[in-house]
Amino acid sequence: MKRRTVQTELEILATEFPVVSIYGPRQSGKTTLARMTFPDKPWVSLEDLDVRARASSDPRGFLDSYKSGAIFDEIQRVPELLSYLQGVVDIDRRPGRFILTGSHQAKLKKSIAQSLAGRTAVLTLLPYSLEECPVVLADASSVFNTIRRGFYPQLRETAMREKSFFSAYVATYLERDLPSLLDVRNLSVFQDFLFLLASRIGQLVNANAMSSDLGVSAPTIRAWISALEESNLVFLLRGWSKNAVNQVVKTPKVYFTDTGLACWLARLTDDDRVEGGPMRGGLYENFVIVDLLKRALNRASSDRFWFYRDSKGREVDLVIERDGRLIPVEIKSSATFSTDFVSGIRHFRSIYPEVSESGFVLYNGKSDADAVYDNVRIANPVNQCPFFD
């Protein structure tokens, strides 16, 4: 079992809070992380019907069985347990007693805010980052195999086929997770929605266009996207503006937390279709952004991620907000560097000179560790990660 980067932060938080909650998509490694970090704690799976029934029918008696603490897996299955856990923790606030894992982020956050505010720390665990699961690229084309396979631990640690893993993964999500979030009456239409969304990676979310394509209302499309976001399967990158209000109202872009899942949903089943198809740029952009997001989450960083686009269409793929400064990042799937790559960054720096850092171009080519053009650092994100050294 690989040691996860976030494990260091988890160990520290367990010395500070009586409860630590770990969110993340199904099969991202939450259970393995918790059990590896706390091997002496009892592990209790609330996916088990008998265990769940006991926890629901007699929560006080259930918790009384674990006075010294436990790992409660998939806590969203019995959300009412959190209210009773509050009382238990208030009586005995020893740090690190309970470790909770869950797959439904928004719903859990709301329940925890109501019941365990001030009593729990929260971490988010996504599938492996590049630093946890390094890949060796024989050439510039190799990265597209990495993108297509993705970073779920089971796919990275075994020879299991993507077809077997993702078909079972999606079926489990539709059968077990989705019904607890939404009342979807036509799963066939929802699966068509998944295909459309995956096919529009890195694009502005246009609920009206998707509504027209699928024959469902725009509010329904938004609710479906929110459910995927709550399940940690997608994340929305919002537009940055100096005006805080505009940050909320600007149309976001959609990305998946795993490019392998995105490729499967978009029916891209071979490397050539990923590398040579119209989604090449969006998938590479997703690959880079989500890896940077993972590294930030694994360090419990306060970094915030945005994109920038002005009314004239000038844009920067990623803007990282850190300690009051803005780091503009341009992402290119090309293996050949072009001076045009820095034009968006140059414009961004001219508009916000007082808060903007020099910036980075992350591209699919070779570059020296100290490569710079127009005061912009040039790097390959697979071999050089300039943000979390």
N, C-alpha and C positions, 0 to 999 in steps of 0.2 A: 504494500500500500504506500502510495506516495504521500509525503508530508505536504500538506497544503500551506501556501503562504499565509493564509488567514489564521492558521493555527496559533501563531505567535500572539496575535491580537486576542484570540479566544482565550488563551491561557491567562493573559493579563486581566481581561475583563472578568474572568471567573474568580479573581482575587479581590474584585471591587464590588460586584453586584451579586445578590442572592440568586438571581435568575439571568441566564443569557439565552436570547432567542436567535435562532438561525433561520433565515428565510432563503428560499431559492427554488428553482424549478425542480420538478421530479427528476430523480437520478443525477443530480448535479454533484452528489457526494456528501450531502448533509449528514446522513446517518453514519456513514463511515468516518467522517470527520469527528463527530461527537463521540463515537465509541472508541476511536483511536486516541483521542485526547483525554477521555475519562474512562479508562478501561475497567475501573472498579465500580462504576455506577451501574445500577440495574438499567437495562434497556427495555422500554415499554412501547410497543407499537400500537398506536390507536387506529391503525388500519385493520387490525384484527377485530372481527365482529364481536367476539366474546369479551375481549378487553374493553372495547368501546361501550358495550352494553353495561358492563360493570361500572365503568367510569361515569356513565350518564345516569344510571339508576341510583347510585350511592356515591356521589363525589367525595363526601367527607370520609367515608370508610375506605374508599379507593386511595385517597392521598395519605390516609393514616398508615397504609401499608408501606409507604416510602418516606418515613420520617427523616431518614438520613439523606434523602435526595434521590433523583433518578433522571434519566433521559426520557422525555416524553416525545415520541416521534409522531409527526403529522398531527400536531395539536389542534389544527383547524377542524378535525373530525369531531372534537368535543369542545367547542369554544366556551361552553358554560363552565368548564373546569377551571378556567382562568379566574373567575370570581372567587372560587373556593381556595385556589392557590394563593390569592392575595392574603387571605386570613392566615394561612399556614406560614407564609413568609413574614408577615407582620409579627408573629409570635417568636419566630426564630430567623433572624436576618443574617445568619452565617453566609458568607460569600460562596458562590459556586455550588449551591445545593441542587438547583434544577437547571437542566438544559432542555430547551424546547426547540423543536424543528417544525417547519411548516412550509407549505407550497403556495398558499394564497396570501400574498403580501398585504394588500389593502385591507382585506377583511380582518386579518390578524392584527395589523397595526391599530385598527379601530378598537378591537377587543382589548388589546394590550394597553392602549391609551386609557381605556376606561377602568381596567382592573389592576394593571401592574405598573402604572406610571411611577417613575422614580425607583422601581424595584428591579427593572431588567435593562440590560444592554441589548442592542440589536446589531446583528451582522447579516450581510447578504452573501450567499455563496453561489456563484455561477459555475458552469463547467470549467475545466482546466484553462489556465492562461498559458501563454507561450513559455513563460519562465518556469511553470510547473511541469510542462510537457514539451520540452524543446523539440523542434523539428529540424532536420538537416535537409537543405534544399540543394539538389544536384544542379539545378538551373532555374531560370526565372519562371519556367512553366510549372515547376514542382509545387509552388504555393497553391495552385488551383486544386490539386488533389487534397491538400491540407484543408482548404476551404470547404470542399465538398464533403469530406469525411466529418469535419467538425471536431468538437473537443469534449463530448460526453465521456466520462471516465471509462465506461464499459467498451466504447469503441476504440479508445486510445490504448487500452491495456489488453485487449483480446483481438482475435482475428475475425470477430463477428462481422457479418456483412451489413452495410448500411441499410439495405432493404429490410433485413430481418429486424434490426433495432428500431428503425424509425416507423415502420408499419405498426409494430407492437406499441411503440411509444404513443403515436397519435391515437390508436384505438383505445388505449388506456385513458388518455386524456379525455376523449369524447365520452367514454362510458362512465368514468369515475369522478373526474375533476370538474368538467364543464357543467354537469347537472346541478352541482352545488353553487354555481355562480350565475347561471342563466337558464331560462326556460326556452331552449331551442327546439322548436317543433319539427324542423326539417333539417336533419343533419347533413343531407346531401347538399343543400344550399350553403350550409356553414362550411363544408369542406371546399366548395367552390370559392367561398370567401377566403379561406386559408391560402388557396392557390393564388388568388388575385393579390392578396396582401404580400405574400412572399415574392411575387413577381414585381412588386413595386418598392423593393428595398431601396432606401436612400432617397425616396421621392417624398414630396409633400403629401400629407394625408388628405385625400379628396373624398370625403364620405359621400358627397353627392354623386360623383362619377361612379363610385362602387355601388351605390344604391341603384343607379340606372342599370348597371351591368347585371346585377343580381336580382333585381325586382323586389328589394326590401327597402324599408325607409332608411334615410340617413341617420336618424337617431338610433336605429337598430345597429347599423354599421359601427357607430361610435361606441355603443354598449359592447359589441363584440370585441372591438379593439381594446377597450378597458378591461375586459375579462382576460384577454391574453396578457395584457400588461400586469394585471393582478397575479397572474400565474407565473410571472417572470419569464415568459416566452418571448415577449417583445419589449422594447423600450422606446420611448418617444424622445427625440432630440428636438428641443425647442429653440426658436430663434432668439439670438441675443440682441438686446437693445439697451441703450443707456437708460431709457425710461423703463422702470420696473414693471409698469402696467403692460407695456408692449411685449415683455417677455412672456406674459401669460396668454395674450390674445393672438400672437403670431401662430400661423399654421405650423404644426410640428412635422418632422420627418420620422419615418418608422424604420426601425432596425430590429433584427432578431438577436437574442442572446446567444444563439448558436448558429453558425453559418451552415453546418451540416443539416440541421432541421430545415432551415430556409431552402436549401437546395432540394431537399427531398420534397417539400411541399410545392416547390416551383417545378417539380418533375425534371430536374437536372440530374441525371443519373450517371453521367460520365464526365471525365475531366475536360474533354474537348468542348463540350457544350458550355461549361463554366468559363473556360478561358476564351473561347471564340464567340460566345453569344452576347446578346445585348445587355445581359445582367452583369457582365464582367466587372465594370467599374463600380457598380453599386455593391456587389458582393465583396470586392476587395476593400472598399470603404468600410463596409460593415465589419469585416474581419479585423481591420486595424482599430476602429473605434471601440468595438466590444472588448478587444484585448486591453486597451488602455483603461476602459471602464473596470474590467476585472482587477487590474493591478491597483486601481484606486480603492475599490471596495475591499480588497484583500488587506489593505493597510488602514482601513477605516479612515481614509482620507476625506477631507472636507471639500475636495475639488468638485467643481460643478461643470457640466459639459453642455455646450451650446453649439449651434451653427450660426453663421452670419450671412444674411442676404439683404441687399438694399433694394430700393424701388427700381433701380436700373439693371437688376439682375447680377450685380457683382457680388461674389460670395466667397466665403472661406468654409471649407468642409467641417472644421471642428474648431471651437474656441474653448480652451480650458481656463476656467476662472480659478485662480489660486492666490489666496492671501491678498486680495484686492488688485491683483495683476491679471492680465489677459494674455494667453499664449495662443496665437493663431497657428493652425495646423492645416496644411494642404495634403491631400492623400491621392496618390496616382498609381494606377495598376500597371503603367508602362514600365518597361525595363530600361528605357532610355530617358535620361534626364533632359528636360527642356527648360530654358530660361523663362518660358511662359508660366511655368508652375508657380512662380513666386508673385505673379501679378496681383492676385487677390490679397495676399498677405501684405504686399506693398501698399495697396489701397487702404486696407484696414489700419495699418500703422499710421498712415497719414491722417485718417479720420480721428483716431484715438491715440495720439502720440504720448499722452500723459500716463496711460495705463497699460499700453501694449508692450509686450516683450518682442524680441527679434522674430521669433517664429520658427517653424520647422516645415520642411517638405519630407513626407514619408512616402517612399516609392519603391517599386518592385525591381530595383536595379542595384548594382554594386556601388558602394561609396566608401571612402575612407572615414575613419572614426571622427576626423576633424573637418570633414568636407563642409564648406560654407559658400553660399553665393548670395550676393547683395545683403550680407549680414543675416542670412537665413540658413540655419543648419540643415544639411541634407543627409538623410539616413534611410536605411532599410529597416523597417519595423521588426522583421523577424530576427535579424542579427544584432540590431542596436536599438535599445529602447531608451531614449534620451530623457524621459520624464521621471523615472523612479530609480535612478542609479544610486 
